[in-house]
């Protein structure tokens, strides 16, 4: 099977880390935290996660947070600082920088474009 979420979920140790990460998106996760959740050393976890999921753990976390943020922005009912808090960012400015880097546009512009299509 190709690397991806389903392949990661098929491995019990990586699945444990993925469930934890998805279950507590606001936590300040580190690779050692996730490795401990999986019951593995940091280096073994990093290699296995990357091979099975196809992304480095923190890269996957950012991608997941941005997917959740896009969904929240599509709803159009939350202020930017609330979206930031719900996806694990301490401030709207830090979130905005990360969102812009990840999607290529600021969250406000993304939300306006989505609502205009709506």
Secondary structure, DSSP 4 states (H G I P E B T S, - for coil): --SSHHHHHTSHHHHHHHHHHHHTTTS---HHHHHHHHTS-HHHHHHHHHHHHSS-HHHHHHHHHHHHHHHHHHH--S-HHHHHHHTT-SSHHHHHHHHHHHHSS-HHHHHHHHHHH-
